[in-house]
Amino acid sequence: MLIYACISSHGFGHGSRTASVLGELAALKPDWRLVLSTGLPEAFLALSLGAVPFEQRPCRWDVGVIQADALGADAVATLAALEDLEVGLPGLVEAEAHWLDVQRQPILVLGDVPPAAALLARRLQVPLVWLASFGWDTIHAPMGPEFQPWADRHRQLYAQGDLLLRCPLSLPMDWGLPEVRLGLTSSRPRCDLERLARELTLPPDRQRVVLVSFGGLGMAIDPALLDRWPEHVFIGPDPLLATAANGRCLPAGVRPLDLMPLTGRLITKPGYSSFCEAFSQGVGIHLVHRTGFAEAPVLEADLRNHGWHRLLSQEAFRRGDWQLDQPLEPPRRGPLPVDGAASAARAIVSLLDGRSALPMGSGFRI
């Protein structure tokens, strides 16, 4: 069986989520072939999947939202990028369909969550499973009336799937599909924690260790702001952090997730995979408010419901008023289950093994 995962190039969170599911799938079906079709960097995918073997097809299947930085959206650039992508999609679908035909293996397309994955699955007449906490239909529609035709087109393509693996912390996905509701989808830390703590000279009290992570685009922070919090150690992917006495740069080959068991708090933007990882590792989230992206207020509300947190304005974040001396606000509801990746993998196996009662379209080459 060949699992062909069409992964959004919009951000690292989609890659992290899919990697968590594929890791569990590889444990269940080690002989299955995993192909990741995405524009995400190969080094990031290799770090995310660890020892799990995979192949990459460097394809861009969607636009997502064009961002000037980690907290802002550019509607004009996004619209232009959608139009450019549409021109190239027919050729991309044909090229990948030809490559897959040559493999002469049964295929399932897993989409997280480019609508165009439906074009490929339809062209090949193979099953299509969505792994999603939102679709681009619900992200693009609020961006203005000029986006409505795109949102309608996205929704039509999403409706062509056979199964929706509905992640938590999700927006509406009214695609008329059978679905399996998941818990948190997160990989597991895999570093030697004692060695990592020694290497970074971390204090034993994890509440004094603060992870600063804003995803693939990052967010520049003036290292001088760390002087406001001399009792804390700050770690992130930005090398500038290490120019402060209490700053550290995340070592090569170490994911933010790997550091979380040593971390008490995370300063970040609203992000699905960051939330899943922090929730699963008991890390409090200091959330920087984000505008212009429909997922952000939903994630903020779910953080209030399910995670220990503090909420920061962008202005407070930029001036270093990070509230690290304040207690975390407790969640209004209980924690979410942490078995989402394993549940998703089992659902895929069940679908392909024919054990599921969920309906599947006819004519598929399984």
N, C-alpha and C positions, 0 to 999 in steps of 0.2 A: 504494500500500500504506500502511495506517495501522498503526503500531506503538503499541499501547496498553499502557504500562508501569505496572502496579500496583506501587507502591514502598512498602515499609514506612515508617510514620511513627515507628517506634521510635527511629531515630537517623540521624545524617547519613551514617554509613558506607554504608548501603544506597543512599542517593541518589548518593554519590560513585562507588560501584561501577557502578551502572546508567548514570550519566553517562559513565563511561569507555567503556562498550560502545556507547552510543548515539552518542558522538562518532565512533567508528570506523565505525559503521553509516552515519552521515550521509556520511562520506567515500566509502563504497562505493556508496551509493544516495541521492544528494542530493535526489532527487525524492520520497523517502518522507516521510510525515508522522509526526512524533513527538509523541505525547500522553503527558504524565506525570500519572498519577492518584495523588495522594498528599496527605497533610496536611503535608508538609515545607514550609518557607517558600519563597515564590517567589523571594526575593532569593538564597537559598542555591542553588536550582536554576539560576538565571541565572548565578551565579558559577561553578558547577560545569561548565556546558555552554558557557560563553563565547560564541563566535560561532555556535554550532549553534542553529538555530531550533527552538523547541518551543512547545507549548501546555500549559497546566496545567488539570487538573480537580481541584479541591480536595476530595478524598475521603479518608476514613480507612478502610482495608481491614483493618487488624489492630491489635492491642494491643501485641504484643511483651511486654516486661516493664516494669512501672511502677517507676521508680527515684526514690529520695529524693535521690540525687546520682550522680555519675559512677561511683562504686565500689560502690553498694549497691542491692539489689533489695527490693521490697515485695510479698510474695506475696499478702497479703490484698487490697491495692488492685488487683493484677493480676487476681485472680479476679473481683472485682467488675466490673472494666472489660471482661473477656471476656464476662460475662453481659450487660452493657449493649450491647456491640457486636453481639451475636447478635440482639438485638431489632431493630436497625436495618438489618441486612444485606439482608433481602429487598427493602426499599424502595430501598436503594442499588443493588442489582443491577438492578432494574427500571428505575430512572432512568437509569443509565449505559447499559444495553442499548438503551433508547429513543434516547438521544443518539447512540449509535454507529450504530443503524439509519438515522437521519436523514442520517448522513454519506455513505451509499451508496458506501462504499469497501471493498475487501478488508481484513481485519483479522487481526492476530496479537496475542495477549495475552502480554506478558512479565511474569512475576511475580518480584519480589525483596522478600520472599518470602512475601506474605500468602496463607494457604491459600484465602481467599475469592476469589482470582483465578480459581480453578477454577469457582466458581459462575457467574461472568460468562462465562467461555469456554464452559461447557456450555450456558448460556442462549442464547448467540449461535451455537453450533456452529462455533467457529473454533479454530485451533491455539493451544496453550498451551505456552510454554517457560518453565522455571524457571531463574533465574540465582541460584545459592545456594552458600553455604559451610556452611549449616545450615538445618534447618526448625524451625518453632516446636514441632514434636512433641518433638524431642530437648532443647529448652530447657525446656519446661513439665513434661515427665514427671518430672524429678528434684525438682521444687518441692513435691511432696507428693501423697498419694493422691487428693486432691480435684481435682488437675489431670489425672489419667489419662484421664477421658472426653474432655477437650479435646485431649489429645495423640493419642488414637485418632482423633478426628474430623479433626484436622489431617492425619494420615497418610493417611486415606481420600481427602481432597481432593488432597493432593500426588500420589497415585497416578493421578490423572486427567489428568496432564500428558502431553505428547507427547515432550518432550525435556528432559533435565536438563543444563544447562551447569554442570558441577561445578567450583567454584572451589577453589584450593589452600587450605591451612590449615583444612581442613573437618572437620566432625563426620560421623558416619554418616548417610547419606540413603538408606535402604533402601526405595525407593518403587517398585522394579520397572520403572524407565524406561530407555530408551536414554539414553546420556549421552556428552558430550564433556568430557574433562578439560582444564582450562585452566591456563595459567600465571598470574602475577600480573596482576590487573586494576587498572590505574592510568592516570589521565590523565597528561599531560606538563606540566611547568612552562611558563608562558608569559609571565613578566615579564622586563623588562630587568634583568639581574642587577647590572650595574654601577650603574645608576641606583638600584636598591633598596638596594644596599650603601652608597651615598653618603647616601641619605635617612635610613637608620637608623644611620649612623656605625658600621658593623660592622668588626671587625678582619679583616685579610686571612687570618688562620689560622682556617679554618672550625671547627676543633676547639674554639675558644674561644666559638663561637656555639651557644647551646642553645635549641631550640624547646620550648615548654611547651604541650601541647595535649591536652585531655581530651574532645574531641567537643562535641556540641551542648549538653550540660548544663554543661560546664565544671567547674572545680574551683578554689575559692578558695585563694589562696596568700598568706600574709603577706609583703608586699614586703620586710620587714626580713630575711627569710631569705636574700635575695640578697646581703646583706653578707657572708655566709659564703664567697662565691665571687667576690671582686672582680676576678679575672682573666677572668671569663666575662661575656658579654652574653646576657641572657635575653629571648626574644621570645615573645609569646602573644596570644591574643585578649582577655585580661582587661586592661582599662584600668588597673587598680591596679598592674600590673607597671611601668608607665611612671613611677610615683611614686618608684621607686628609681633611683639614678644609673646602674646597669648594667642597667636594665630598659627594654624597649621594647614598645609595643602594636602588634600586627600591623595594618598600614595597611588602610583600607577598600579592598575590591576585590582584596585579595591573599589567596590561599589558603595554608594551611600548606605545601601541596605546592610552591607557587611559591617559597617561601623555602628549601626543602630543599637546593638546590645550594650554598647559602651556609652550611649548618648541619652541624655535626659530630655532634651528639647530640640526641635527642628524649626528653623526659620525658613519659610517657603511660600510659594504662591499656591493657589488652588490647583491641585493636580491629582488625578485619580490614582495613579500608581504610587505616588509619594504618600498619599493618605493610606492606601492599603498596606504599604510597608511599615509606616509609622504605627498604625493601629495594631498590626500583628506583632510588633516588637515593643509595645508599651511606651512609645515615645510621645511626649506632648508636642503639639503643633502651635507655633506662633505664626498665624496666617496673615500674609500681606494682601490687602484688598485688591481685587482685579476688576477692571471694567471692560466692556466691549466683547465679552465672550459668554455665551448663554449658559455654559456649564458652571461658571464660577459661582453664581449665587446658590445654585443647587448644592455644590460641594460645600460651600460655607454653611448652609443650613444643616447638611448631613454631619459636618464636623461638630456643630453644636449638639447634635443628637447622639453621636457615637464616639466622640474622641475628647480627651483632655486637651484644653486649648487656651489660647489668648488671641484676640483679634487686633491687628495693627492696620492703621491707615498707611497709605503710601508715604505720606509726609512724615509720619512718625518713624517709619522704617528708614527713610533717607537721612534723618537727623540722628539716628542711633537710639531712639527711645523704644527699646525692644521689650520692655516690661519683664525682663528676666528676674527681677527682684519680687515679682508678684506671683502668687499661687496660681496654678492652672485652674481654669474653670472646668467643673466636672461635666460630663455628657448628660443631656436631659433624658436619654434612654440608655438601654444596655448596649454592650459590645456586639459587633457583628461576628458571625461564624468565620473561621479562618481557612476553611477547606475549599475555597472556590476553585482554585486551579485543579485540584484533584477531581472535584465534581465535574468540571468541564471536560477533563480528559476522559473520564468514565462515560460521559454522555456521547462523546465522539465515537468511542469504541462501541458503545451500545447501538448507536445509529448504524454504523457500518457492519456490525455483526448481525443486524436484523433482529436484535432482541427487544428493541424499543417499540412501544405501541404508538409512537408518534408517526404521523403520515409522512411519506416521502413522495416526491414527484415521480412520474413514470419516465421510462426511457433512459435512466441513468446507467452509465457504464461503470459498475462497481466490480 
